[in-house]
Amino acid sequence: MIQSHLKTLIFILLPPVLLALGMGAAIQGSWLPELPQGLVEALPWLMGGLAGVLAFLYGRTRTLICVALVLLVYLGIMLHIRPMAMAPGTDPLPELGYALMTMLIPVVFMANAFWSERYHLVMDLLLRLAAFGGLAGIAVFLAMNDPENMADLLLTIYVPALHWDAYGMPQLSFWSLVLCLGIMGFFLLRRPSPQWAGQWITLAGIGWMLPQLFHTYAVPVFTATLLLILAIAVIHESFQMAFRDDLTGLPGRRALNERLQRLGRRYTIAMTDVDHFKKFNDTHGHDLGDQVLRVVAAQLRKVSGGGRAYRYGGEEFTIIFPGKTVEQCIPHLEDVREAIEAYEIAVRDESSRPGSKREGRARRGQGKGKKVSVTISMGVAERSQDHPDPETVIKAADQALYAAKQAGRNQVCAAE
Ligand SMILES: Nc1nc2c(ncn2[C@@H]2O[C@H](COP(=O)(O)OP(=O)(O)OP(=O)(O)O)[C@@H](O)[C@H]2O)c(=O)[nH]1
């Protein structure tokens, strides 16, 4: 389980992290070719347009807000902070503007990331714009009204030992960035998803980019890279939604069909079905039925011997073993069948549900609740002269599954 979680995390995080690190290194090392300044400054808008259109088409309001935030940061730096900071006889305003921006960005990023997409797209977007615009408006109003006190609050170095002067960010902003990245990173590690990864890397990237204010390439080129990462995250998320079964997290029927087209000359397919599942649903309810399907899927995912599990549909699953014979697969299938038979699921008694989360935590593990378990039956067949393609192998495995049910269930049956 931990291994597959780690694999998912690497699969989701590695490409955007490498892209951001690669571009960061290219900027730092001045490896990028000289490009016309106009083109460099247009890049963020081109990438922002791409990411924004994709996020809009796929209804990803969170990503749409991220895109807007990144472009706002870009505008803020190019139009306000950089020109004013470069002007001689600087007044304290650009410093305050910078402190305000670096303080607000992580907070808004985090609030946006935890605010799940619920309402109609336009409504959702308007609510977010109202909340974040209102927050920024109040902060700017306070800063304009009383710049001295605000500067005092945002620019003071509260704990000198915890201040990293070379980084060039006010202490409060720096630690708010670290805290927000830490909290978002924790959730990303627990539930990795391309959208979360995109948001996290974008915030980390802004954190890296902001102090590089005067590097000619850093701001526009890195902004464009972050927007490209957001665009890729939208595509990756949609790809996952199409190929992954939402309830169990296993690859779904579409992924199975793709895999079946790319099998070699030798393979074995097992069809799996939960026993008496209709009765289970009728007795314990659909919600517990769903929980059972998740447990069964989690066990099937762990199948050894190079097998890979898919949700075929309903309470049926398929396991594919490339390059293996039925004889080689049976011990691995028996292991999974036994693990599912032994797995006990606690049934929550609705009438005695804990009144609070704390009470629930205290009661956990006391073993008072009723426990249920299920069994599965499996039919398995390999490619042979009689079953020369995946369709006929699946049909043979299905017949073997029927035989397993007829023989009393909770067993693995091989096709003749
Ligand atoms: N909770 C839940 N139930 C599902 C889901 N998909 C299918 N089912 C239920 O699975 C049951 C399948 O039952 P049947 O195909 O009749 O077979 P069975 O009761 O498992 O009996 P045998 O296969 O003969 O052991 C139906 O009651 C479906 O409603 C799902 O996603 N969640």
Ligand as a Chemical Component Dictionary entry (heavy atoms), coordinates in Angstrom:
data_LIG
# 
_chem_comp.id                   LIG 
_chem_comp.type                 NON-POLYMER 
_chem_comp.pdbx_formal_charge   0 
_chem_comp.three_letter_code    LIG 
# 
loop_
_chem_comp_atom.comp_id 
_chem_comp_atom.atom_id 
_chem_comp_atom.alt_atom_id 
_chem_comp_atom.type_symbol 
_chem_comp_atom.charge 
_chem_comp_atom.model_Cartn_x 
_chem_comp_atom.model_Cartn_y 
_chem_comp_atom.model_Cartn_z 
_chem_comp_atom.pdbx_ordinal 
LIG N1  N1  N 0 -22.541 -0.718  -2.875 1  
LIG C1  C1  C 0 -22.362 -0.942  -4.179 2  
LIG N2  N2  N 0 -22.998 -1.967  -4.779 3  
LIG C2  C2  C 0 -22.786 -2.192  -6.079 4  
LIG C3  C3  C 0 -21.933 -1.385  -6.854 5  
LIG N3  N3  N 0 -21.922 -1.873  -8.123 6  
LIG C4  C4  C 0 -22.745 -2.937  -8.146 7  
LIG N4  N4  N 0 -23.271 -3.138  -6.915 8  
LIG C5  C5  C 0 -24.222 -4.164  -6.477 9  
LIG O1  O1  O 0 -23.650 -5.450  -6.618 10 
LIG C6  C6  C 0 -24.713 -6.397  -6.657 11 
LIG C7  C7  C 0 -24.329 -7.512  -7.618 12 
LIG O2  O2  O 0 -25.132 -8.575  -7.359 13 
LIG P1  P1  P 0 -25.282 -9.845  -8.298 14 
LIG O3  O3  O 0 -24.576 -9.624  -9.600 15 
LIG O4  O4  O 0 -26.728 -10.184 -8.379 16 
LIG O5  O5  O 0 -24.525 -10.986 -7.615 17 
LIG P2  P2  P 0 -24.179 -11.302 -6.090 18 
LIG O6  O6  O 0 -25.235 -10.874 -5.141 19 
LIG O7  O7  O 0 -22.811 -10.755 -5.842 20 
LIG O8  O8  O 0 -24.168 -12.877 -6.043 21 
LIG P3  P3  P 0 -23.101 -13.849 -6.623 22 
LIG O9  O9  O 0 -22.263 -13.116 -7.638 23 
LIG O10 O10 O 0 -23.887 -14.946 -7.254 24 
LIG O11 O11 O 0 -22.287 -14.332 -5.459 25 
LIG C8  C8  C 0 -25.971 -5.644  -7.067 26 
LIG O12 O12 O 0 -26.861 -5.619  -5.970 27 
LIG C9  C9  C 0 -25.458 -4.243  -7.354 28 
LIG O13 O13 O 0 -26.388 -3.251  -6.960 29 
LIG C10 C10 C 0 -21.287 -0.292  -6.210 30 
LIG O14 O14 O 0 -20.519 0.483   -6.789 31 
LIG N5  N5  N 0 -21.525 -0.105  -4.873 32 
# 
loop_
_chem_comp_bond.comp_id 
_chem_comp_bond.atom_id_1 
_chem_comp_bond.atom_id_2 
_chem_comp_bond.value_order 
_chem_comp_bond.pdbx_ordinal 
LIG N1  C1  SING 1  
LIG C1  N2  DOUB 2  
LIG C1  N5  SING 3  
LIG N2  C2  SING 4  
LIG C2  C3  DOUB 5  
LIG C2  N4  SING 6  
LIG C3  N3  SING 7  
LIG C3  C10 SING 8  
LIG N3  C4  DOUB 9  
LIG C4  N4  SING 10 
LIG N4  C5  SING 11 
LIG C5  O1  SING 12 
LIG C5  C9  SING 13 
LIG O1  C6  SING 14 
LIG C6  C7  SING 15 
LIG C6  C8  SING 16 
LIG C7  O2  SING 17 
LIG O2  P1  SING 18 
LIG P1  O3  DOUB 19 
LIG P1  O4  SING 20 
LIG P1  O5  SING 21 
LIG O5  P2  SING 22 
LIG P2  O6  DOUB 23 
LIG P2  O7  SING 24 
LIG P2  O8  SING 25 
LIG O8  P3  SING 26 
LIG P3  O9  DOUB 27 
LIG P3  O10 SING 28 
LIG P3  O11 SING 29 
LIG C8  O12 SING 30 
LIG C8  C9  SING 31 
LIG C9  O13 SING 32 
LIG C10 O14 DOUB 33 
LIG C10 N5  SING 34 
# 
